[in-house]
Amino acid sequence: MASSNFIDYVKINCRSGAGGAGSVHFRREKHVPKGGPDGGDGGRGGHIILKGNAQLWTLLHLKYRKHVKAENGTAGEGGRRSGQQGEDVFLEVPLGTIARDPDTGEKLAEITEEGQELILLPGGRGGLGNDHFKSATQQAPHYAQPGEAGQEAWVVLELKLLADVGLVGFPNAGKSTLLSAVSAARPEIADYPFTTLVPNLGVVAYRDFKSFVMADIPGIIEGASQGKGLGLRFLRHIERNSILLFLVPATSDNIRQEYNTLLDELHAYNPELMDKKRLLAITKIDLLENEEALALLKEDLPKKVPVTFISSVSQRGLTELKDLIWQNLTTTAEAT
């Protein structure tokens, strides 16, 4: 998918509908010479509502929709007839979308489930008709409430992809190749850095019809947390992954150092990422000369992190990798 089609940040001006005015009306019937008040209530203004849609994975459809306006409610009528409610506006967004105040950064809403609906800006309430204000001392009120004004605000929608497993690694670590080998996703694959310009999602089939979602995040480089390369822009997507799968090529000059550098970048961006479950896959083992080279490589690996060895090209170790991921996903779910 072209990078121009992946949009994870939009700013929209939203305005909910105003409520309709209450009616001032009195009964006019042939045999009721002194008919009392019967003014109806105004209709509620339309809401601006966020709605989760699991079929979406980008905010592209909202990129050019800069202004969103809901309908106003209509005024009440005689005979205690209420005004019509203004039509709500639904903004369908991918799961993992957060709405924020652009000035303060305050989180206004968060969508995480299919079909979930959250009112972003409520419509104004309709005014009460004069029927509500009659009393023993005020039998013919000549007033009703005006409708409540709608709300208007600029809102930032920010997408953080929801995935079970997020792939973390430097450019050319083999993330895209792995995703294409274990799922139906077809990210661009080439032998130059930054082939992946946008995150890619793939559903990985597992045993007994189980599955999990894997996200290929564009390659991090040293200094990404300070804005270098592409990493900073997409690091937010790693925040929503249950497990972080670090990928380091077997051909790396220093696997332990490369892994620690990746950890440092994530920590600099958001220290809370250090609380996530981590796995390490040594990729491209098909490029090693022999089994002795693999055995030698195993002697100097990072401690305190489960390690597995794979080749996406030859499919070696992929079943073991999926077993390891599923085992950790299960224990993570149980812990929460």
Residue frames as qw, qx, qy, qz and C-alpha x, y, z in Angstrom:
[[0.000, 0.889, 0.459, 0.000, 0.00, 0.00, 0.00],
 [0.379, 0.580, -0.044, 0.720, 1.35, 3.43, -0.89],
 [0.344, -0.199, -0.515, 0.759, 2.49, 5.55, 2.01],
 [0.173, -0.127, -0.074, -0.974, 0.09, 8.34, 0.96],
 [0.600, -0.327, -0.543, -0.488, -2.83, 5.99, 1.72],
 [0.609, -0.372, -0.612, 0.341, -1.86, 5.42, 5.34],
 [0.084, -0.617, 0.094, -0.777, -3.07, 8.34, 7.45],
 [0.565, -0.342, -0.686, 0.304, -2.82, 8.06, 11.24],
 [0.213, -0.432, -0.337, 0.809, -3.40, 11.70, 12.22],
 [0.071, 0.563, 0.490, 0.662, -6.17, 14.12, 11.20],
 [0.050, -0.272, -0.418, 0.866, -7.56, 17.36, 12.62],
 [0.066, -0.503, -0.718, -0.476, -11.27, 18.04, 12.15],
 [0.197, -0.085, 0.240, -0.947, -13.60, 20.89, 13.08],
 [0.197, -0.371, -0.904, -0.079, -16.75, 19.40, 14.60],
 [0.271, -0.104, 0.183, -0.939, -20.05, 21.11, 15.40],
 [0.037, 0.329, 0.934, -0.135, -22.98, 19.39, 17.03],
 [0.103, -0.549, -0.549, -0.622, -26.55, 20.49, 16.33],
 [0.160, -0.153, 0.368, -0.903, -28.45, 23.07, 18.34],
 [0.089, 0.372, 0.891, -0.243, -31.62, 22.07, 20.12],
 [0.064, -0.524, -0.535, -0.660, -34.95, 23.29, 18.80],
 [0.161, -0.206, 0.325, -0.909, -36.94, 25.91, 20.70],
 [0.085, 0.366, 0.875, -0.306, -39.91, 24.96, 22.84],
 [0.049, -0.464, -0.564, -0.681, -43.31, 26.08, 21.58],
 [0.165, 0.211, 0.460, -0.847, -45.60, 28.71, 23.09],
 [0.326, -0.165, -0.678, -0.637, -49.08, 27.52, 22.10],
 [0.389, 0.039, 0.596, -0.702, -52.58, 27.30, 23.56],
 [0.243, 0.305, 0.915, 0.099, -55.41, 24.93, 22.82],
 [0.329, 0.226, -0.117, -0.909, -57.93, 26.34, 20.35],
 [0.026, -0.222, -0.960, -0.170, -60.97, 24.09, 20.33],
 [0.273, -0.444, -0.443, -0.729, -64.59, 24.93, 19.68],
 [0.657, -0.599, -0.384, -0.249, -65.93, 23.67, 23.00],
 [0.691, -0.385, -0.255, 0.556, -62.91, 24.69, 25.12],
 [0.137, 0.951, 0.140, 0.240, -63.14, 28.50, 25.34],
 [0.217, -0.884, 0.400, -0.103, -60.19, 28.80, 27.69],
 [0.956, 0.159, -0.193, 0.157, -57.79, 26.14, 26.42],
 [0.584, -0.742, 0.233, 0.233, -54.62, 25.80, 28.40],
 [0.104, 0.757, -0.584, -0.274, -51.00, 25.81, 27.19],
 [0.942, 0.059, 0.331, -0.008, -49.98, 22.84, 25.02],
 [0.354, 0.825, -0.428, -0.100, -46.68, 23.92, 23.50],
 [0.991, -0.003, -0.048, 0.128, -44.39, 20.97, 22.69],
 [0.563, -0.654, 0.329, 0.385, -40.67, 20.58, 23.35],
 [0.407, 0.770, -0.420, -0.256, -37.95, 21.30, 20.83],
 [0.984, 0.124, -0.100, 0.075, -35.98, 18.40, 19.36],
 [0.645, -0.593, 0.299, 0.377, -32.44, 17.58, 20.46],
 [0.338, 0.803, -0.413, -0.264, -29.60, 18.65, 18.21],
 [0.942, 0.238, -0.235, 0.033, -27.57, 15.96, 16.46],
 [0.674, -0.625, 0.332, 0.211, -24.53, 14.42, 18.19],
 [0.476, 0.665, -0.574, -0.047, -21.06, 13.95, 16.69],
 [0.880, -0.315, 0.316, -0.162, -20.32, 10.28, 17.42],
 [0.133, 0.561, -0.803, -0.152, -17.17, 8.18, 16.99],
 [0.932, 0.009, 0.177, -0.316, -17.87, 4.59, 15.96],
 [0.381, -0.481, 0.760, 0.213, -15.40, 1.70, 15.80],
 [0.839, 0.457, -0.076, -0.286, -15.05, -0.12, 12.47],
 [0.714, -0.390, 0.542, 0.211, -12.74, -3.14, 12.44],
 [0.757, 0.476, 0.358, 0.269, -12.61, -3.05, 8.62],
 [0.241, 0.938, -0.112, 0.224, -10.74, 0.25, 8.68],
 [0.815, -0.296, -0.081, 0.492, -7.04, 0.55, 9.46],
 [0.375, 0.069, 0.079, 0.921, -6.33, 4.15, 8.42],
 [0.072, 0.685, 0.417, -0.593, -7.91, 7.59, 8.80],
 [0.241, 0.002, 0.539, 0.807, -7.55, 8.29, 5.07],
 [0.011, -0.605, -0.712, -0.357, -11.33, 8.64, 4.58],
 [0.257, -0.874, -0.353, 0.214, -11.32, 11.59, 7.01],
 [0.557, -0.154, 0.116, 0.808, -8.22, 13.34, 5.68],
 [0.086, 0.214, 0.323, 0.918, -10.14, 15.81, 3.51],
 [0.352, -0.687, -0.577, -0.267, -13.24, 16.04, 5.68],
 [0.306, 0.212, -0.374, 0.849, -12.16, 19.14, 7.60],
 [0.330, -0.120, 0.272, -0.896, -15.59, 20.24, 8.82],
 [0.260, -0.279, -0.920, -0.091, -18.30, 18.02, 10.29],
 [0.289, -0.100, 0.208, -0.929, -21.69, 19.48, 11.22],
 [0.020, 0.323, 0.940, -0.104, -24.70, 17.73, 12.72],
 [0.146, -0.557, -0.526, -0.627, -28.29, 18.82, 12.12],
 [0.187, -0.172, 0.402, -0.880, -30.16, 21.17, 14.43],
 [0.071, 0.397, 0.891, -0.209, -33.30, 19.99, 16.17],
 [0.093, -0.469, -0.448, -0.756, -36.58, 21.54, 15.07],
 [0.242, -0.215, 0.353, -0.878, -38.93, 23.63, 17.20],
 [0.141, 0.275, 0.906, -0.290, -41.81, 22.12, 19.16],
 [0.227, -0.273, -0.506, -0.786, -45.41, 22.56, 18.03],
 [0.544, -0.212, 0.247, -0.773, -48.85, 22.90, 19.54],
 [0.916, -0.062, -0.212, -0.336, -50.72, 19.88, 20.76],
 [0.654, -0.589, 0.475, 0.006, -47.67, 18.92, 22.81],
 [0.905, 0.396, 0.034, 0.152, -45.92, 17.77, 19.63],
 [0.567, -0.616, 0.300, 0.456, -42.17, 17.60, 20.08],
 [0.368, 0.797, -0.358, -0.319, -39.78, 18.88, 17.43],
 [0.953, 0.257, -0.141, 0.074, -37.76, 16.48, 15.33],
 [0.681, -0.587, 0.284, 0.334, -34.37, 15.40, 16.60],
 [0.295, 0.808, -0.435, -0.266, -31.37, 16.52, 14.54],
 [0.962, 0.209, -0.174, 0.031, -29.63, 13.70, 12.67],
 [0.635, -0.644, 0.355, 0.236, -26.48, 12.42, 14.37],
 [0.546, 0.713, -0.437, -0.052, -23.20, 12.30, 12.47],
 [0.915, -0.309, 0.236, 0.108, -21.18, 9.09, 12.84],
 [0.252, 0.789, -0.556, -0.071, -17.44, 9.23, 12.23],
 [0.998, -0.063, 0.009, 0.019, -16.32, 5.66, 11.62],
 [0.034, 0.822, -0.561, 0.088, -12.74, 5.12, 12.72],
 [0.698, 0.209, -0.677, 0.099, -10.31, 2.18, 13.02],
 [0.790, -0.575, -0.203, 0.056, -9.93, 0.40, 16.32],
 [0.699, -0.188, -0.085, 0.685, -7.20, 2.10, 18.30],
 [0.181, 0.617, 0.184, 0.743, -8.28, 5.65, 17.45],
 [0.354, -0.510, -0.468, 0.630, -7.93, 8.32, 20.14],
 [0.097, 0.832, 0.287, 0.465, -9.61, 11.73, 20.03],
 [0.524, -0.324, -0.294, 0.731, -7.68, 14.56, 21.67],
 [0.017, 0.966, 0.163, -0.200, -8.01, 18.27, 22.36],
 [0.709, 0.520, -0.022, 0.476, -5.45, 19.83, 19.98],
 [0.004, -0.840, 0.222, -0.496, -4.52, 22.58, 22.46],
 [0.537, -0.625, 0.454, -0.338, -4.14, 20.63, 25.70],
 [0.328, 0.330, -0.883, -0.059, -3.55, 17.09, 24.40],
 [0.507, -0.085, 0.646, -0.564, -6.31, 15.84, 26.71],
 [0.056, -0.074, -0.949, -0.302, -7.81, 12.51, 25.65],
 [0.497, 0.018, 0.069, -0.865, -11.49, 12.97, 24.86],
 [0.907, 0.099, 0.167, -0.374, -12.41, 9.49, 23.65],
 [0.082, -0.460, 0.862, 0.197, -10.84, 6.17, 22.71],
 [0.864, 0.204, -0.074, -0.455, -12.23, 3.50, 20.38],
 [0.165, -0.465, 0.869, 0.011, -11.02, -0.06, 20.92],
 [0.433, 0.155, 0.880, -0.115, -13.93, -2.33, 19.94],
 [0.009, -0.212, -0.727, -0.653, -15.98, -3.06, 16.83],
 [0.257, -0.636, -0.625, -0.373, -19.25, -1.12, 16.88],
 [0.388, -0.483, -0.444, 0.647, -18.26, 0.88, 19.96],
 [0.102, 0.756, 0.318, 0.562, -19.92, 4.33, 19.95],
 [0.413, -0.453, -0.351, 0.708, -18.78, 7.35, 21.95],
 [0.143, 0.932, 0.315, 0.109, -20.34, 10.81, 21.79],
 [0.574, 0.125, -0.042, 0.808, -17.58, 13.24, 20.89],
 [0.069, -0.030, 0.116, -0.990, -19.73, 16.40, 20.95],
 [0.127, 0.477, 0.842, -0.219, -23.31, 16.16, 22.28],
 [0.009, 0.524, 0.465, 0.714, -26.11, 17.99, 20.53],
 [0.144, -0.171, 0.328, -0.918, -27.90, 20.79, 22.36],
 [0.094, 0.365, 0.880, -0.291, -31.01, 19.90, 24.35],
 [0.068, -0.535, -0.553, -0.635, -34.37, 20.97, 23.00],
 [0.135, -0.189, 0.337, -0.912, -36.18, 23.72, 24.90],
 [0.059, 0.369, 0.884, -0.281, -39.26, 22.91, 26.97],
 [0.098, -0.498, -0.517, -0.689, -42.62, 24.09, 25.64],
 [0.243, -0.368, 0.244, -0.864, -44.95, 26.29, 27.66],
 [0.790, -0.305, -0.427, -0.317, -46.98, 23.22, 28.68],
 [0.684, -0.061, -0.564, 0.458, -44.25, 22.53, 31.28],
 [0.204, 0.133, -0.334, 0.911, -44.62, 25.90, 32.98],
 [0.471, -0.515, -0.325, -0.638, -48.32, 25.94, 33.84],
 [0.256, -0.078, -0.777, 0.569, -49.23, 26.01, 37.50],
 [0.136, -0.694, -0.688, 0.164, -52.09, 27.02, 39.79],
 [0.129, -0.782, -0.127, 0.596, -50.82, 30.58, 39.83],
 [0.075, 0.531, -0.498, -0.682, -49.57, 30.66, 36.24],
 [0.684, 0.298, 0.645, -0.167, -52.26, 29.06, 34.13],
 [0.652, 0.728, 0.205, 0.060, -51.33, 30.69, 30.83],
 [0.506, -0.565, 0.321, 0.567, -47.53, 30.96, 30.57],
 [0.578, 0.809, 0.036, -0.102, -46.49, 32.89, 27.47],
 [0.060, 0.783, -0.615, -0.077, -42.92, 31.68, 27.46],
 [0.998, 0.032, 0.025, 0.041, -40.92, 28.55, 26.59],
 [0.578, -0.581, 0.396, 0.414, -37.28, 27.63, 26.67],
 [0.481, 0.725, -0.404, -0.284, -35.01, 28.30, 23.72],
 [0.979, 0.106, -0.135, 0.111, -33.03, 25.36, 22.44],
 [0.600, -0.662, 0.300, 0.334, -29.56, 24.76, 23.85],
 [0.370, 0.792, -0.417, -0.250, -26.71, 25.69, 21.52],
 [0.971, 0.151, -0.118, 0.142, -24.61, 22.98, 19.96],
 [0.561, -0.686, 0.304, 0.351, -20.89, 22.63, 20.65],
 [0.680, 0.711, -0.145, 0.107, -18.04, 23.41, 18.28],
 [0.533, -0.699, 0.443, 0.176, -14.43, 22.32, 18.64],
 [0.530, 0.597, -0.593, -0.103, -11.37, 21.26, 16.72],
 [0.868, -0.317, 0.359, -0.128, -10.54, 17.62, 17.44],
 [0.205, 0.590, -0.761, -0.174, -7.43, 15.61, 16.65],
 [0.972, -0.022, 0.103, -0.209, -7.94, 11.95, 15.74],
 [0.044, 0.667, -0.744, -0.013, -4.82, 9.87, 16.28],
 [0.953, 0.046, -0.205, -0.220, -4.54, 6.21, 15.34],
 [0.197, -0.554, 0.801, -0.111, -2.46, 3.71, 17.30],
 [0.667, 0.136, -0.635, -0.366, -2.72, 0.33, 15.61],
 [0.742, -0.341, 0.440, -0.374, -4.14, -2.47, 17.73],
 [0.734, 0.350, -0.576, -0.086, -2.09, -5.62, 17.23],
 [0.904, -0.426, -0.032, 0.004, -1.14, -8.59, 19.37],
 [0.780, -0.237, 0.201, 0.543, 2.49, -8.54, 18.23],
 [0.246, 0.956, -0.095, -0.128, 4.54, -5.55, 17.11],
 [0.873, 0.178, 0.030, 0.453, 7.74, -6.14, 15.13],
 [0.193, -0.956, 0.161, 0.150, 10.65, -4.00, 16.30],
 [0.813, -0.088, 0.304, 0.488, 13.95, -3.80, 14.46],
 [0.109, -0.593, 0.308, 0.736, 16.35, -1.73, 12.45],
 [0.650, 0.576, -0.172, -0.465, 15.80, -1.36, 8.69],
 [0.617, 0.429, -0.645, -0.136, 16.53, -4.60, 6.81],
 [0.341, -0.341, 0.787, -0.384, 16.05, -6.72, 9.94],
 [0.151, -0.056, -0.950, -0.269, 13.55, -8.88, 8.04],
 [0.314, 0.245, 0.575, -0.714, 10.28, -7.59, 9.51],
 [0.598, 0.384, -0.141, -0.689, 8.41, -7.32, 6.19],
 [0.448, 0.271, -0.823, -0.220, 9.72, -10.68, 5.03],
 [0.014, 0.054, 0.913, -0.405, 8.56, -12.34, 8.25],
 [0.451, 0.321, 0.367, -0.747, 5.10, -10.76, 8.00],
 [0.617, 0.388, -0.386, -0.566, 4.68, -11.95, 4.42],
 [0.327, 0.229, -0.917, -0.015, 5.88, -15.44, 5.38],
 [0.021, -0.166, -0.892, 0.420, 3.41, -15.98, 8.23],
 [0.323, 0.560, 0.492, -0.583, 0.37, -14.04, 6.98],
 [0.521, 0.598, 0.545, 0.271, -1.44, -12.97, 3.82],
 [0.020, -0.933, 0.021, 0.359, -0.03, -9.43, 4.11],
 [0.772, 0.356, 0.219, 0.479, 2.15, -8.39, 1.18],
 [0.180, -0.912, 0.074, 0.360, 4.34, -5.48, 2.28],
 [0.576, 0.765, -0.279, 0.073, 6.98, -4.21, -0.13],
 [0.823, -0.438, 0.256, 0.257, 10.24, -6.12, 0.31],
 [0.596, 0.747, -0.187, 0.229, 13.58, -4.95, -1.01],
 [0.824, -0.134, -0.223, 0.503, 17.26, -5.02, -0.08],
 [0.248, 0.428, -0.140, 0.858, 17.52, -1.34, 0.84],
 [0.134, -0.258, -0.654, 0.698, 16.70, 0.43, 4.14],
 [0.279, 0.364, 0.296, -0.838, 13.29, 2.00, 4.80],
 [0.104, -0.148, -0.828, -0.530, 11.46, -0.16, 2.27],
 [0.229, -0.630, -0.741, 0.030, 8.53, -0.08, 4.67],
 [0.078, 0.307, -0.028, 0.948, 7.23, 3.48, 4.83],
 [0.572, -0.350, 0.037, -0.741, 3.99, 2.75, 6.68],
 [0.424, -0.196, 0.818, -0.336, 2.88, 0.13, 9.24],
 [0.569, 0.069, -0.657, -0.491, 1.44, -3.09, 7.84],
 [0.620, -0.209, 0.559, -0.509, -0.93, -5.51, 9.56],
 [0.521, 0.172, -0.774, -0.315, -1.26, -9.23, 8.99],
 [0.810, -0.299, 0.234, -0.447, -3.40, -11.95, 10.56],
 [0.163, 0.439, -0.884, 0.010, -1.28, -14.97, 11.45],
 [0.867, -0.148, -0.282, -0.384, -3.07, -18.32, 11.38],
 [0.155, -0.471, 0.806, -0.324, -2.24, -20.63, 14.28],
 [0.137, -0.031, -0.990, -0.013, -3.22, -24.12, 15.39],
 [0.009, -0.483, -0.848, 0.220, -6.87, -25.16, 15.81],
 [0.116, 0.738, 0.484, 0.456, -8.18, -22.17, 13.86],
 [0.365, -0.791, -0.176, 0.458, -6.66, -19.68, 16.29],
 [0.519, 0.598, 0.126, 0.598, -5.02, -16.51, 15.02],
 [0.365, -0.718, -0.172, 0.567, -3.29, -13.33, 16.14],
 [0.385, 0.906, 0.114, 0.135, -2.52, -9.97, 14.56],
 [0.689, -0.263, 0.111, 0.666, 1.05, -8.94, 13.76],
 [0.207, 0.970, 0.090, -0.086, 2.12, -5.37, 12.94],
 [0.728, 0.141, 0.095, 0.664, 5.22, -4.50, 10.93],
 [0.132, -0.943, -0.110, 0.285, 6.35, -1.07, 12.17],
 [0.554, 0.778, -0.159, 0.251, 8.72, 0.96, 9.93],
 [0.804, 0.033, -0.329, 0.494, 12.34, 0.51, 10.88],
 [0.398, -0.911, -0.001, 0.110, 13.77, 2.33, 13.86],
 [0.652, 0.475, -0.284, 0.518, 17.24, 3.83, 13.68],
 [0.538, -0.352, -0.389, 0.660, 19.49, 5.01, 16.46],
 [0.072, -0.152, -0.051, 0.985, 18.20, 8.46, 17.41],
 [0.145, -0.455, -0.722, -0.500, 14.61, 7.77, 16.28],
 [0.320, -0.693, -0.584, 0.275, 13.28, 9.06, 19.62],
 [0.206, -0.555, -0.007, 0.806, 14.91, 12.42, 18.78],
 [0.493, 0.713, 0.135, -0.480, 13.20, 12.52, 15.41],
 [0.004, 0.510, -0.723, -0.467, 15.75, 10.84, 13.14],
 [0.008, -0.019, -0.952, -0.305, 14.57, 8.59, 10.34],
 [0.471, -0.311, -0.499, -0.657, 10.97, 7.36, 10.25],
 [0.409, -0.173, -0.848, 0.290, 10.85, 5.76, 13.67],
 [0.039, 0.133, 0.466, -0.874, 9.48, 8.64, 15.74],
 [0.467, 0.016, -0.242, -0.850, 6.41, 9.05, 13.55],
 [0.745, -0.082, -0.544, -0.376, 5.36, 5.42, 13.94],
 [0.223, 0.164, -0.825, 0.493, 6.62, 4.59, 17.44],
 [0.490, -0.108, 0.313, -0.806, 3.13, 5.40, 18.77],
 [0.811, 0.059, -0.376, -0.444, 1.81, 2.25, 17.12],
 [0.505, 0.171, -0.798, 0.282, 4.09, 0.09, 19.27],
 [0.220, -0.233, 0.528, -0.786, 2.33, 1.39, 22.40],
 [0.749, -0.014, 0.101, -0.655, -0.81, -0.63, 21.65],
 [0.702, 0.239, -0.659, -0.124, 0.85, -4.01, 21.00],
 [0.852, -0.490, 0.021, -0.186, 0.56, -6.77, 23.61],
 [0.840, -0.284, 0.272, 0.373, 3.98, -8.24, 22.79],
 [0.236, 0.875, -0.343, -0.249, 7.05, -6.68, 21.23],
 [0.937, 0.069, 0.249, 0.234, 8.97, -9.05, 18.96],
 [0.080, -0.839, 0.395, 0.365, 12.49, -7.76, 18.40],
 [0.906, 0.378, 0.134, 0.139, 14.17, -8.86, 15.19],
 [0.170, -0.816, 0.480, 0.274, 17.95, -8.85, 14.84],
 [0.811, 0.477, -0.314, -0.127, 19.72, -10.48, 11.84],
 [0.927, -0.275, 0.114, 0.229, 22.12, -13.33, 12.49],
 [0.680, 0.427, 0.040, 0.594, 24.60, -11.40, 10.33],
 [0.191, -0.958, 0.003, -0.214, 24.68, -8.47, 12.80],
 [0.431, 0.539, -0.538, 0.483, 28.14, -7.52, 14.07],
 [0.073, 0.089, -0.743, 0.659, 26.87, -7.46, 17.66],
 [0.368, -0.475, -0.713, -0.362, 23.41, -8.89, 18.36],
 [0.419, -0.550, -0.563, 0.453, 23.41, -7.96, 22.04],
 [0.179, -0.295, -0.029, 0.938, 24.36, -4.34, 21.29],
 [0.166, -0.197, -0.541, -0.800, 21.77, -4.00, 18.51],
 [0.413, -0.547, -0.723, -0.090, 19.03, -5.33, 20.79],
 [0.377, -0.528, -0.408, 0.643, 20.05, -2.93, 23.59],
 [0.079, -0.086, 0.206, 0.971, 20.06, 0.02, 21.18],
 [0.302, -0.401, -0.649, -0.572, 16.50, -0.80, 20.15],
 [0.461, -0.584, -0.623, 0.242, 15.51, -0.98, 23.82],
 [0.304, -0.332, -0.164, 0.878, 17.14, 2.39, 24.48],
 [0.082, -0.140, -0.395, -0.904, 15.16, 4.04, 21.67],
 [0.427, -0.523, -0.668, -0.314, 11.86, 2.65, 22.95],
 [0.481, -0.523, -0.493, 0.502, 12.69, 3.71, 26.50],
 [0.198, -0.160, 0.025, 0.967, 13.60, 7.23, 25.37],
 [0.239, -0.294, -0.508, -0.773, 10.27, 7.51, 23.55],
 [0.674, -0.450, -0.076, -0.581, 8.08, 6.04, 26.30],
 [0.048, -0.417, 0.839, -0.346, 9.49, 4.32, 29.42],
 [0.730, -0.011, 0.435, -0.527, 6.20, 2.42, 29.88],
 [0.789, 0.407, -0.377, -0.263, 7.11, 0.31, 26.83],
 [0.187, 0.454, -0.836, 0.246, 9.65, -1.44, 29.02],
 [0.529, -0.098, 0.649, -0.538, 6.77, -3.08, 30.88],
 [0.820, 0.317, -0.132, -0.458, 5.62, -4.96, 27.78],
 [0.879, -0.123, 0.448, 0.103, 6.44, -8.60, 27.17],
 [0.257, 0.770, -0.478, -0.336, 9.49, -8.91, 24.90],
 [0.920, 0.059, 0.365, 0.132, 10.66, -11.70, 22.60],
 [0.008, -0.734, 0.506, 0.453, 13.75, -11.83, 20.42],
 [0.898, 0.332, 0.289, 0.028, 13.99, -13.53, 17.04],
 [0.290, -0.548, 0.555, 0.555, 17.36, -13.93, 15.37],
 [0.721, 0.597, 0.184, -0.301, 16.53, -13.68, 11.67],
 [0.557, 0.733, -0.369, -0.127, 18.24, -14.69, 8.40],
 [0.630, -0.486, 0.605, 0.032, 19.90, -17.78, 9.88],
 [0.873, 0.399, 0.265, 0.095, 19.93, -19.19, 6.33],
 [0.395, 0.868, -0.240, 0.179, 22.83, -16.80, 5.64],
 [0.509, -0.675, 0.533, -0.030, 25.06, -18.45, 8.24],
 [0.322, 0.531, -0.751, -0.225, 27.76, -20.71, 6.85],
 [0.554, -0.015, -0.832, -0.018, 26.97, -23.77, 8.96],
 [0.670, -0.611, -0.396, -0.148, 25.52, -25.09, 12.21],
 [0.661, -0.201, -0.302, 0.657, 28.79, -24.36, 13.98],
 [0.119, 0.290, 0.029, 0.949, 28.35, -20.65, 13.20],
 [0.511, -0.566, -0.333, -0.555, 24.85, -20.81, 14.67],
 [0.775, -0.433, -0.402, 0.226, 26.11, -22.55, 17.81],
 [0.490, 0.003, -0.184, 0.852, 28.80, -19.90, 18.23],
 [0.132, -0.459, -0.189, -0.858, 26.21, -17.15, 17.81],
 [0.639, -0.572, -0.444, -0.260, 24.08, -18.61, 20.61],
 [0.671, -0.207, -0.435, 0.564, 26.87, -18.13, 23.12],
 [0.212, -0.171, -0.175, 0.946, 26.57, -14.33, 23.23],
 [0.151, -0.559, -0.602, -0.550, 22.90, -13.38, 23.29],
 [0.269, -0.469, 0.196, -0.818, 20.89, -10.95, 25.46],
 [0.160, -0.110, -0.910, 0.367, 19.81, -12.37, 28.78],
 [0.187, 0.359, 0.617, -0.675, 16.32, -12.35, 30.34],
 [0.551, 0.426, -0.084, -0.713, 14.47, -12.45, 27.01],
 [0.803, 0.150, 0.576, -0.011, 13.16, -15.57, 25.22],
 [0.105, 0.609, -0.543, -0.569, 15.13, -16.12, 22.01],
 [0.816, 0.277, 0.507, -0.026, 14.27, -18.08, 18.89],
 [0.204, -0.429, 0.589, 0.654, 16.03, -18.51, 15.55],
 [0.634, 0.560, 0.482, -0.227, 14.28, -18.18, 12.20],
 [0.168, -0.178, 0.567, 0.786, 14.65, -17.89, 8.47],
 [0.522, 0.497, 0.309, -0.620, 11.60, -16.39, 6.78],
 [0.421, 0.526, -0.545, -0.499, 12.99, -17.30, 3.36],
 [0.333, 0.174, -0.923, -0.082, 13.49, -21.01, 4.11],
 [0.688, -0.438, -0.268, -0.513, 10.56, -21.11, 6.62],
 [0.629, 0.005, -0.672, 0.391, 12.89, -22.50, 9.24],
 [0.241, -0.132, -0.595, 0.755, 11.83, -21.95, 12.84],
 [0.281, -0.262, -0.178, -0.906, 8.54, -20.21, 11.99],
 [0.671, -0.413, -0.564, -0.247, 6.39, -22.84, 13.70],
 [0.589, -0.274, -0.506, 0.567, 8.50, -22.56, 16.85],
 [0.087, 0.103, -0.087, 0.987, 8.21, -18.77, 16.67],
 [0.479, -0.370, -0.348, -0.716, 4.42, -18.90, 16.45],
 [0.702, -0.380, -0.593, 0.103, 4.32, -21.35, 19.38],
 [0.436, -0.137, -0.375, 0.807, 6.44, -18.97, 21.45],
 [0.139, -0.211, -0.096, -0.963, 4.26, -15.98, 20.53],
 [0.601, -0.408, -0.485, -0.486, 1.02, -17.81, 21.32],
 [0.653, -0.307, -0.584, 0.373, 2.35, -19.07, 24.65],
 [0.273, -0.113, -0.272, 0.916, 3.27, -15.52, 25.68],
 [0.300, -0.286, -0.282, -0.865, 0.04, -14.03, 24.39],
 [0.650, -0.423, -0.602, -0.188, -1.87, -16.52, 26.52],
 [0.563, -0.327, -0.486, 0.583, 0.11, -15.74, 29.67],
 [0.088, 0.080, -0.031, 0.992, -0.20, -11.98, 29.03],
 [0.456, -0.389, -0.428, -0.677, -3.99, -12.29, 28.69],
 [0.674, -0.428, -0.593, 0.102, -4.19, -14.31, 31.91],
 [0.437, -0.144, -0.354, 0.814, -2.11, -11.71, 33.76],
 [0.124, -0.105, -0.049, -0.986, -4.53, -8.96, 32.80]]
